[in-house]
């Protein structure tokens, strides 16, 4: 009985705090573009006695929650680091499981009524030619079904590496110069940005990472030049709405200087 009462009191206190925090965040400008390094699925699974695949599934469910939270407060663009080029080096069983999950999830995104109701445009950033054929097809399915949407933007970095993106951009730029489409003296930051995966996207205002690690891990290296960074100790599957709101509130409390 005492245990039930304690849980009820704790739940009420949490809900009260969440509502107050939401009100505070909504009273100020929110970031237009939030990028997330979703870290901690495997450690979460280990701590709670779950299979690694179950940890990744919990992470998938959490991503759906975070997308809802973004729309609730008015964040228009969400970009997440889903699978890096370095992740290929994990065990074949884990990589195969992740690939199957991605296929299912992109098909699900393409058919999700919420995606169509809120007109969410789905887009993948990365070297998709490195991905299995069925995953490439699932990605194309989700992108094609949401191509015309422009209310919200959901970007997933899959088969992505920041350095690789820059190298690929340099190669494309060099080809443009070689073909006479671009003069060397005309190359500047804005020109180079047009050769990246994110060529028509704004840079992220806020980049947050879960699980306590405080590094960028090859994510959006060019684009984060003036992004605000936020690190949370919470594993990704355990990331709560108040953790998300605290990250946004932290962003709101900072004075962005853009190099000055």
Secondary structure, DSSP 4 states (H G I P E B T S, - for coil): -HHHHHHHHHHHHHHHHHHHHHHHHHTSPPPSEEEEE---HHHHHHHTT--HHHHHHHHHHHHHHHHHHHHHHT--EEEEEEEEGGGGGS-HHHHHHHHHHHHHHHHHHHH-HHHHHTTEEEEEES-GGGS-HHHHHHHHHHHHHHTT--SEEEEEEEEE-HHHHHHHHHHHHHHHHHTTSS-GGG--HHHHHTTSTTTTSPPPSEEEE-TT-----SSSTTTTTT-EEEE-SS-GGG--HHHHHHHHHHHHHS---TT-
